[in-house]
């Protein structure tokens, strides 16, 4: 059966234990209900990973998936998603990445790679169109992610090859290790999926191809691409994002109370010098320009000018830090030194650490130190006070290599707190075991149910309501004709549900969420139009939201099947009880928003499960049987 446009029509299966590689057709029954990327990946993971299989287990699956728009000439069509059972949470895990790797995978003739097993020795996967093989990775094992990326491309003799790989953190199975691509500048960061790759003894996947992505309406694609680029040329939001990238939102986020500090205790440990990280302002001193992912005219990637200071030395031309990293390795740790944040960020990229979790776990440890739960004898002699930027830098390497105290922090804040004891669990700011991103839901009530109920743990990329409540955004097609009052709780459960469904749909297409967030696309109808010209299929707004809802509930069903409970749909006590001054002394009123969220979602309040009726209405009959038999 011939698939609609946008698909290469092939899944590559890699069984590492026996070194066996096979291909199979991408079937319409996967494409139609789930579209691509996290949707199809979630379907495969649910079907093929039983509840008794752990994240670090040869029977787990590591899935690299693209969407139908990935690799086309539509602007921002460069995304791919990695899916697996998470070593950090024990539940559903996915992480998206930009750059060029996803597009190159499509050019090689493949939509999806499914990896399983455990190689007896380090290997890397080399894909060149229809030729693929596992090669010895011993020469690259122990290298950082940037060095091994360059070495693999050099040894294969083609600079145009694109590599996704892990650094030492993945090799050592740090539970928040990430998978990097594009010379360790783009990352599938969250949920610790780099640790799965390390457990499998898979150092890298190198891809190269020269095939074209089939599209249904070539003239329509060209016309729509011109329309989008013209819109971007004149759009103020795109211009601001091109000039400042994600750091351009720092000042707004800080002033509204959205950016946390001092391990989310905020003013408890003093006033943080937020202006030291502003853009425009001090951030410009480390910035020498911007860079684009595949076929992107927004170009929000930050190029570092390079830092010569021996304490904070950074090579010129590397990328970052982004807003999230300014917060996690900066304000969360009480560090207001951009040079130090840049250095810690670069170490995360080299070693392969998720910067959000890395900063979150160090901020947690700093509070434990400040409160006397641990001392220098515990921290290898490090004075782990808030603001000690050299300590943050030192711990990035210790965590990645699991050295000393870094071995404890490599387990993530939730597990580290259990090891430390003495009430340290109170200071582990996680949801389902994943450290929270740098957007404080005390500043916007829609963030409460979003974070609490995200299947991957706290994840800002899965559709939270920040834009509606703080960013001044409107979505008339989704029922939001004006921005929402961020401190009112009524309607926030519904708003969170709609935005989660909508953003999940966007991720499944293979285009970048920043095309929406930065104003790069001129509204919801553009996404429907691009699917029409790429795939030939008609999608209504209702179709798009239903698809997102189906994928969201599939992830939720995976979690419930794998042991998640109703009690885990919550937030840390600090956010529920400790007011935030910058957010008008607000706390997260989850007791007011969560019941509405559950009602709108069609989830059972007592068990946390999607109801049988809800699952069946979405075509998830197997899941209904699994959860309710």
N, C-alpha and C positions, 0 to 999 in steps of 0.2 A: 504494500500500500504506500502510495506517495504522500509524504507529509506536505503540509502547507509551507509557504516560503518562510525563511528565517532559520531553518534547521538543516544541518548537514546530514542528519538521519543516522548517526552512528554513536554507540556507546562503546568505550574501550574498557575492558575488564582486565585487571592486573591482580593475579594471585601470587603474592610474594614468597610464600613458603616453598612452593614448588617452582617458582620462576616462570609461571605460565601466563601468557597474554592472549586474550581472545577479543573478538568484536561481536557485537550484536546490533540489530537495528533498533533505533529509537522508535517506539511504537506510539500510535495515535492515542491509545488509552492512557499514556502518560502525558502526552502533550496537551490534549484538549482540556482536562480538568485542572492541570497544574502549571501549564504554560512553559516554565523553565526555572533555571537557577535554584533558589531555595525551595520552590514548589515541587519540582521533580525530585530534587535531592531528598526532601522530607518523605516523599512517597517511597523511594527506594530504601531509605534508612528504616522507616517503620516496618516495611515488609521483610527486611533481610537481617535485622539485628534484634534478636529475642531479648526479653527482659533480663535473662540471667547472664548476658554478655556484658562485661565491664568495658569502660572506655579504653583501657590499656589491655587489650585482649586481641589475639589473632583473628577472632570472629567479628570484631568490630569492622565497620566500613568507613573509609575516608573517601568522600565524594567531591570531585571538582566539577562544577556545573555552570553552564552559560545560559543566557536567555535568547529568545529568537531575534532580538535586536542587536545583541552583541556581535561586533565585527562588521556591521553595516555602515553606510555612510551617514546615518542619523547622528547628529552631534551628541556626544557623551556616551556612545555605545561601546564602552570598553570594560564593562563590569563582569566579574565572575564571583561565584560564591563557593565556599568550602563548607561541607556539611559532615558531621560525625556526632557520635555520642561524646559529650564533653568530659574531659578529665577533671575539670574544675568544678562543675556542678553535678555531674553524674546523670544529667538529663540531655535533652536535645541541644545540640550546639551548631551554630552556623556563624560564618564571618565572611563579609564581602570585601573585595579588593578592586582597585582600579588599575590604572597603568595600561600595559599592552598584552599581558599574558593571556587574558580571556579571549581577546580578539585573535591572537595567534593560534590558540587552540582550535577555534572555529576554522581558521585558514588551513589547519592541518587535516580538516575533514571530520572533526569529532565535536560533538556537543557536550559530552560528559565522560569523565573518567571515574571508575569505581575501583578503589584499591582495598584489598583485604590481605590477611595473613601477616607473617613476620619473616623477613628475609634472614637467612642464617648469617649474613654478613652485610655491611653497608653497600647499598646500590643506589643508582639513580636511573630514572626512566627517561629515555631519549625517543621523542616522537618527531618524525619528519614525514609529513603527509601520511601515506599508508604504510610506512616503515616504522617499526617500533621495537625497542629492545631494552633490557635491563643491563646496565653496565656497572662495573666495579666503581664504588665510591670511596674506597679506602684512602685514595690520595687526598680527598676533600674532607673526610671526617675529621672533626676538630677545628676546621676552618670557620671563621665567622661568615655570616651570610653574604656579605658583599664580596669577600675574597673568593669564596667558592663559586658564586655567580660568575665572576670574571674568569676564573680558572676553567670552569666547565665550558664556557663559550669559546675561550681561547683554544682549549684542547680539541673541541669539535670543529674549529676553524671557520666559524661564522659569527660575526658580531651581531647579526640580526636575530639570532636565536634569543628567545625570552625564557628566563629561568624562574621557577618558583621553588624556593628552598628554605631550609631551616639553618639556624645558627647553633651555637653550643647549648642554648636553653632548650631547644627542641630535642637535641641529642641526649640531654640529661633529663628529659621528661619533666621539666618545670611545668607546673599545672596551668600556667598562663603563657606558655610559649606560643608564638605566632608563626605564620607562614608568610615569607616575604617574597616579593618579586620586583623586577625592574631595579636591579643592583641594590636591593635592600632598602628601597625608598617607598614602596607601596606594601601594605600588609593586610592580610586576612587576620585581624588582630585578636578578636575576642574568643572566649570559650576554651582557650588552650589547645587548639587543634594542631599546633606545631608539635606538641608532646605526643600526639597520636602518630604523627609522621616519624618522630624519633623512635618511638617504640617499635614501629614497623621496620626500622633500619633503612628508611627511605630518605636519602639526603635531599633529593631534588627531582623535579620534573622539568626537563628542557623541551621546548616545542619550537617547531618551525614549519611553515606551510605556505603554499602559494595558490590554494583553492579559493574560490569566491563563494560568499554566502548567497544562496538563491533567494530572490525576493519576488513577490507577486506582481508588483507594479513599479518597475524601475523609474518611469517618468514621474509617478507620484512620489517616490522617495526623493528624487532630485528636487522636486518642487517644494516638498515639505522641509527638506534640509535647508533650502534657501530661505524659506519663511522663518525657520527657527533662528538661523544665523542673523537675519535682518533684525529680528526681535531682540536678539542678544546684543547686537551692535548699539542699540539705542536704549537699552534697559539699565536703569540706575543701579538696581540690585546686582546685576551681572558685573557692571563696571566696578562697584565697590568690592565684590568678591574677587575679581581679577587682580585688583590692586592689593587687597589685604588678606585674601584667603579666609580661612576660618578664624585667624586672630583678629579679623576686623570686627568680630562681634564681642570681643573681650570686654570693652568698656560698658556696653549695654548690659551684658550678662552680669557683670560685677555690680553695677549700680542697682539693678533690680533684685539682687539677692540670689540670682540664679547660679552664680559661681561659688562653690564651697571653698572653705579654707580650714587649715588645722584639723585635718581628719573629720571634717564636717561639724566640728565643734564651733567653728567660726570665731566669734569675738572672745570666746572663753580663754584663749591663750594669747590674746593681744590683737592689735590692729595690724592687718597685713598691708604692705605697701603695693597696692594693686596698680598704681599708676606706672610702676616700673616695667609693666608688661604691656602697656597700651599700644594699639595701632589705630591711627597714626601716633607716632611718638617713639619711645625707646625701641620698640620692636624693629623699627626701620634701620637701626644700627647694625643688625645682624642679617639684613635682607639685601640680596643683590639682584633679585628678579623673581620671575615665576616660570612655571613649566606646565605643560598640558599632558593629560592622559590621551589615550587613543581617540582621535577625531573629536577633540573637545576644544571649543573656542572660549570656554570660561577660563581655563588655565589657572586654577586656584592653588596649585602646588607651590610651596615656598622654597626658594633656593637660598641656602645659607652662604654668607659672604666668606665664611671661614674665620676661625678664632685662633690666634697665635699664643694667647696666654697659656703657659705650661700646665696650669691647674685645670683648664677648660678647653684644651686644644681640640679643634674640630676642623676637618678637611674642608677646604673651599669646594662648593658645588654640591654638597650633600643637602638633603631636604629637611625641612621642619625647623622648629617644632610647630605643630598645629595647636588650635585652641584647646582641645582636650588634654594635650600634653602640657601646655602652659598651666593648666589647672592641676593635673595629677602629679606631675613632678615639680610643680611650682607651689601654688597656693595651698594645696592639700598638705604639703610638707613644710609650709611656712617659708618657702624659698622664693625670693623676689629678684633673683639674679639671672638674667636672660642667658648669659654665657654658661652658667652652670646648668640651666635647663636644657640648653642646646647640647651640651656635652652628654648629659644623662639620656637625652632623647637619642642621640647618635649611638650611644652604647646599647640602648634597647634595640635599635635597628640592626646593629652589627651582631649582637648576640641572639636576636630574635625573641624579644620580650614585648608583650602587649603593654604599651605605655600607661594605659588607664589602670590596669591591675597592678603594674609595677609601682606606680605612685601610690595607689590605694593601700597596698600592703606595707609600704615603707611609712606612709602617714599613720597607719594603724600602729606600727611598731614604735614610732616616735611618741605617740600618746601613751602607750604602755610604759615607755621609758620615763616620760615626764611624770607619770602617776606612780612611779616606783614599783611597778610590777616586774620589771626587768632592769638590770644594771649592766655595767661594763663587763662584768664577768660573763654575762649572758650574750653580749653583743660583740664579742671578740675585741673588747677594748674601745669600741666606737662610742663616742659621746653622742647619743642618738636624740639630741634635742631638736625641736622644731627650728628650722632656719639653717641647720648645718648642711650647707650645700655639698661640701666635700664628702660627707657621710652618704648622701643620696647617690653621688657618683660612684663611690666605693661599693655600695651595695648592689648596684646594677650588675657588676661582674661577679660578685659573690653569689648572688641569686642564680645567675645564668649557669655558673659552674658548680652550684650546690656546695659552696665552701663555707664551713663553720655555721654562723648564724644565718647565712644566706640559704642554707639547706632547709631551715624551718620556714623561712619566708617564701621559698619556692613552692610550698604547698598551698599558697593563697592565704588570705587573711582569716577565713573561717577555720581552716584546719590549724593554722598557726596559733589561733586563739585557744583552741582545744589543747594544744601542746603546752602553751604557756600557763593556762589555767588562771586562778586568782581573780576570776571575773573578767578576764580579757575579752570574752565573747561580746560584752557590751560595746566594745570599741571597734569590732570588726564590722565595717559598714558595707554589707553585702546583701544581695537578694539571690536566694537559692545558691549561695556560695560564690557568686560573681561580684567583684568590686564594682561600685556604682560609677557611671559616667559623670562628667563634670557639669551636670544640670540639676540643681537642687529643687525637688518637687515642693518644698515649702514656699517657693516663689510662684508656683502655678499649680492649682489643685488638680488639673487634668493629668499631671505627671504622676500622681499617687497611684491610681489604678493601673496606669500604663506600666510603671516599673514593677509594681507588685505582681502583675499577672503576665508579664512577658515570659514566654516559655524558655528563653535562653538566659534567664536571670536579667538583671537590670541592663537594658540596652537601648540607648537613645535613638539608634538608627531604625528601630522597628515601628516607628510611627507615632511618636509622642506629640502632645498638643502645644509644644513650645511656640510654634509659629502663630497659632491662633490666639494664644494668651499673652505672649510677650512680644512676638515679632510683628504684630499688626496684620497678619495675613487673613485673607478671606478665601473661601471656596464655595461660591454660589451653587455649583453643581452638586456639592456634597451637603448642602443645606446650611452652610455658614456664610451668611451675607454680610456679616460684620465681625470684627474681632471679639473675643470673649473676655469678660472680666475675670482676671486671673485668680482672684480670691474667692469668688463665688463657687460653691460646690455643686449646685443643681445643674444637671445636664452634662457634667464632666465625665461621668461614666459612659454616657452615649458618645460624647465627642471623642473620648479616648478610643472607643471601639471602632468608630468610623475611620479615624486617622490610622489606626493599626491596619485595618483591612486595606485601606488605600495605599499605604506605603508598602505593604507586603506585595500587593499587585505590581507596584513600580519595580521592586526588587526582582520580581519574576520575569520582567521584560528584558532585563539586562542593561538598562540605562541607569545613569547615576542619579541618586536622590537629590544631589545639589542642583540638577537641572530644574527641579521643582523649588527647592528651598531658596535658591539664589535668584529665582525669577527667570531662569534660562529658557523655560518653556512658558508659553502664554496661557497656562491654565490646564485643567483636567482634560478638555477635549483633544489636546495635542497627543496625549498618550493613546487615546482611542484611535486617532487618525494614523499614528505611526504603526500601530499593530495592523490596521487595515492595509496600508501600502506594503508592509513587510510580509505579513502572513496571508493576506487576502481575506481574513476573517473579520466579521463585524462584531465589535464589542460596544455595549452600552455602558453607562456609568454603573447601572445595577449589576451587569455582568462582571465588571471589574471588581466591584466591592464583594460580590459573592465569591469570586475566585480567591481574593485575599482572605475572606472569612474561612473558606475551605482549608486553605493552607495553614492559617493560624490555628484552627481547631485540630488539624492533623498533628501539628507540633504539640499542642496541649494534650492530645490523646496519647502521643508517644510518652510524654512525661508521666501521665497518670499510670500508664502501663508499666513504666519503669520505676515506680515507687514514689512519685511525688504525691504530696498530700494537700488537702485544702489549707492546712495551717501554713504552708509555704507561700501562699499568695498574700504576702504582707511586706512590711518595710522595717528597717531597724528602728528600735525604740527612740533613738535620738531624733529622728525626723518626725516622729509622731508626738513627741513630748517636749522637745527643747525648741523654743521659738527662735526664729532667725530675725535679727534686728533689721538687716537690709531688705528683708521681705516683709516689712511692716509687722514684725513680731508674729509671723504666721507659723503654724505647724501644719503638717499634712493631716487633713481630716478624712482619713481613709474610711472611718466608720460611716461617713456620709456619702462617699463616692463609690465605694466598693459594692454595696448592695445594688445600686443602679447598674453598675458595670455588669455584674453577674446576670441581672435580669435581662439586659439588652443582649448579652452574649448568648443567653439560653444555657447557662451553666447551673448545675445543681448546687445550692448554697451549702448543704451539709457535707457533701463529698468533694466538691470542687470539680467534678467531672462535667464535661459537656453532656447535656441530657441526651437520651437515646433519640428523642424526636429531632433535636437539633442536628445530630450527626447524620441521621437518615435523610433529613431535608437537604443536606449538603452532598449527598451521595457517598457518605462515609459509613457504609453499612457494615463493613468488617470491623471498624473501630467501635461501632455501636454494640456489636456482638462481643468484642473483646472486653469492653469496659463494663457492660451491664449484664453479662451472662452470670 
